[in-house]
Amino acid sequence: MIIEINREEWLQRAVQKLRPVFIGAGHTIPELRVSVGWPSKGGLATKKRVIGQCFYGQCAADGKPQLFISPLLEEVGDAGGVLPTLVHEVCHVAVGPDAKHGPRFVKVMKALGLTGKPTATVAGEELLVRLRAISTELGPFPHSKLIPIKDHKPQSTRMIKCACAQCGYQIRLTRKWLEVGIPECPVDSHGELEQETKFNEPPDE
């Protein structure tokens, strides 16, 4: 019988299989949690997009570091995919919060087989072979990546027409000033202007 696992369980199992890799490089991994989730910033940036984030143990109530892998990632066998990103974030746990992407982090990432800029690493050939073997053991990553669709254009400020029912005098106001109050017609004291109403019109945002 095939037992299905969710993506968090898959990632946790991946961490367990990465432990010997880190030990071989001279580093141990403390107990941690890992999930698919949005980084606190830059997750949808068009430039310098953030695809993973590490929250250190001091941020968590139980003291366990929590790692997040962007839901935009799906491929596990790519040099910049799910598992290489996971290795990058675990490197942060191994070196601690003070190291950031400095020399200590660089030393560990290189020992693990990550290459490239410290802020945008990819898996080198040797590491990629090991990660693909781990992926084969774990089976398919149970996640369907998100594909952002940018089809919403910000609505420009809409001017709302107000007119006098008697003489036709009209002006246009923004919603902000309408909420303050509808003005009166200046012609022969015709009274308060009437706001134009359009049916099936989307609400202002």
C-alpha positions as CSV (number, residue, x, y, z in Angstrom):
1,M,0.0,0.0,0.0
2,I,1.3,3.4,-1.0
3,I,1.1,5.9,1.9
4,E,0.7,9.5,0.6
5,I,2.6,12.2,2.4
6,N,2.0,16.0,2.2
7,R,4.6,18.5,1.1
8,E,5.7,19.4,4.7
9,E,6.3,15.7,5.5
10,W,8.3,15.4,2.2
11,L,10.5,18.3,3.1
12,Q,11.0,17.0,6.7
13,R,12.1,13.7,5.3
14,A,14.4,15.5,2.9
15,V,16.0,17.3,5.9
16,Q,16.6,13.9,7.5
17,K,18.4,12.6,4.4
18,L,20.5,15.8,4.3
19,R,21.8,15.3,7.8
20,P,24.6,12.9,6.7
21,V,25.6,15.4,3.9
22,F,26.0,18.1,6.5
23,I,27.8,15.8,8.9
24,G,30.2,14.9,6.1
25,A,30.9,18.6,5.8
26,G,31.5,19.0,9.5
27,H,28.1,20.4,10.5
28,T,25.2,19.1,12.4
29,I,21.6,20.1,11.9
30,P,19.4,20.8,15.0
31,E,15.7,19.8,15.0
32,L,13.8,22.2,12.8
33,R,10.5,22.7,11.0
34,V,10.2,23.2,7.2
35,S,7.1,24.2,5.2
36,V,6.1,25.7,1.9
37,G,5.3,29.3,2.4
38,W,5.9,32.9,1.3
39,P,9.0,34.7,2.5
40,S,8.3,37.7,4.6
41,K,9.3,40.0,1.7
42,G,10.4,39.7,-1.9
43,G,8.4,36.5,-2.7
44,L,6.9,38.0,-5.8
45,A,9.6,40.4,-6.7
46,T,10.5,40.5,-10.4
47,K,14.1,41.2,-9.6
48,K,16.0,39.5,-6.8
49,R,13.0,37.2,-5.9
50,V,13.3,35.5,-2.6
51,I,12.6,31.8,-2.8
52,G,13.4,30.6,0.7
53,Q,13.7,32.0,4.2
54,C,15.1,30.9,7.6
55,F,13.5,32.0,10.9
56,Y,16.0,31.1,13.6
57,G,15.1,29.3,16.8
58,Q,14.8,32.5,18.9
59,C,11.9,33.5,16.7
60,A,9.9,30.4,17.5
61,A,8.0,29.6,20.7
62,D,9.4,26.1,20.9
63,G,13.0,27.2,20.0
64,K,13.1,25.2,16.7
65,P,14.2,27.0,13.5
66,Q,11.5,27.2,10.9
67,L,12.3,27.2,7.2
68,F,10.0,28.2,4.3
69,I,10.4,27.2,0.7
70,S,8.6,29.4,-1.9
71,P,5.4,28.0,-3.4
72,L,6.7,29.2,-6.8
73,L,9.2,26.3,-6.7
74,E,8.2,22.8,-7.8
75,E,11.2,21.2,-9.5
76,V,13.5,19.2,-7.2
77,G,16.1,18.2,-9.7
78,D,17.1,21.7,-10.9
79,A,20.2,23.4,-9.7
80,G,18.1,26.2,-8.2
81,G,15.0,24.1,-7.3
82,V,13.4,22.9,-4.1
83,L,16.2,20.8,-2.6
84,P,19.1,23.2,-3.4
85,T,17.0,26.0,-1.8
86,L,16.4,23.8,1.2
87,V,20.1,23.2,1.5
88,H,20.7,26.9,1.4
89,E,18.3,27.6,4.2
90,V,19.6,24.7,6.3
91,C,23.1,26.3,5.9
92,H,21.7,29.4,7.7
93,V,20.6,27.2,10.6
94,A,24.0,25.5,10.7
95,V,26.0,28.8,10.9
96,G,23.5,30.8,13.0
97,P,21.9,34.2,12.7
98,D,25.0,36.3,13.1
99,A,26.7,34.8,10.0
100,K,24.1,36.0,7.5
101,H,25.6,35.6,4.0
102,G,29.1,36.4,5.2
103,P,32.4,34.4,5.3
104,R,31.1,31.7,7.7
105,F,28.1,31.1,5.5
106,V,30.2,31.0,2.3
107,K,32.5,28.4,3.9
108,V,29.6,26.1,4.8
109,M,27.8,26.5,1.5
110,K,30.9,25.7,-0.5
111,A,31.6,22.7,1.7
112,L,28.1,21.4,0.9
113,G,28.5,21.9,-2.8
114,L,26.5,25.1,-3.3
115,T,27.9,27.6,-5.8
116,G,27.2,31.1,-7.0
117,K,26.6,34.3,-5.1
118,P,25.9,33.6,-1.3
119,T,22.5,35.4,-1.7
120,A,21.5,33.3,-4.8
121,T,23.1,29.9,-4.6
122,V,22.6,26.9,-6.9
123,A,23.7,23.3,-6.5
124,G,27.0,22.4,-8.1
125,E,27.2,19.2,-10.2
126,E,28.3,16.9,-7.3
127,L,25.7,18.1,-4.9
128,L,23.0,18.0,-7.6
129,V,23.7,14.3,-8.2
130,R,23.2,13.6,-4.4
131,L,20.0,15.7,-4.3
132,R,18.5,13.9,-7.3
133,A,19.2,10.6,-5.5
134,I,17.4,11.9,-2.4
135,S,14.5,13.0,-4.6
136,T,14.3,9.6,-6.2
137,E,14.1,8.0,-2.7
138,L,11.4,10.4,-1.6
139,G,9.3,10.2,-4.7
140,P,7.5,13.1,-6.4
141,F,7.3,16.4,-4.4
142,P,3.6,16.6,-3.6
143,H,3.2,20.3,-4.5
144,S,1.8,22.2,-7.4
145,K,3.6,25.5,-7.9
146,L,1.7,28.8,-7.9
147,I,1.9,30.8,-11.1
148,P,1.1,34.5,-10.3
149,I,-1.2,36.2,-12.8
150,K,-0.9,39.9,-13.1
151,D,-4.2,40.9,-14.8
152,H,-5.4,43.5,-12.3
153,K,-4.8,47.2,-13.1
154,P,-5.1,49.7,-10.3
155,Q,-8.3,51.7,-10.8
156,S,-7.7,55.4,-11.3
157,T,-9.6,57.8,-9.2
158,R,-13.1,57.8,-10.5
159,M,-15.0,61.1,-10.5
160,I,-18.7,60.7,-9.6
161,K,-21.2,63.0,-11.3
162,C,-23.7,64.9,-9.2
163,A,-26.5,66.9,-11.0
164,C,-29.4,69.1,-10.3
165,A,-32.7,67.5,-11.2
166,Q,-34.3,70.8,-12.0
167,C,-31.8,72.8,-14.0
168,G,-29.2,70.2,-15.0
169,Y,-26.3,71.8,-13.3
170,Q,-23.6,69.2,-12.6
171,I,-20.2,68.7,-11.1
172,R,-18.0,65.7,-10.5
173,L,-16.5,64.7,-7.1
174,T,-14.3,62.0,-5.7
175,R,-15.8,59.4,-3.4
176,K,-13.8,61.0,-0.5
177,W,-15.7,64.3,-0.8
178,L,-19.0,62.7,-1.4
179,E,-18.7,61.0,1.9
180,V,-18.2,64.4,3.5
181,G,-21.5,65.6,1.9
182,I,-23.3,66.3,-1.4
183,P,-23.2,70.0,-2.3
184,E,-26.3,72.0,-3.2
185,C,-27.1,73.5,-6.5
186,P,-26.0,77.2,-6.7
187,V,-28.8,78.1,-9.1
188,D,-31.9,79.5,-7.5
189,S,-31.6,77.4,-4.4
190,H,-32.6,74.2,-6.1
191,G,-31.4,72.2,-3.2
192,E,-29.0,69.2,-2.9
193,L,-27.6,67.7,-6.1
194,E,-28.4,64.1,-6.9
195,Q,-25.6,61.6,-7.2
196,E,-25.5,59.6,-10.5
197,T,-26.0,55.9,-9.9
198,K,-24.8,53.2,-12.3
199,F,-26.1,49.7,-12.0
200,N,-23.7,46.7,-12.1
201,E,-20.8,49.0,-11.4
202,P,-17.9,47.5,-9.4
203,P,-17.3,49.1,-6.1
204,D,-14.5,51.6,-5.6
205,E,-11.3,50.1,-4.2
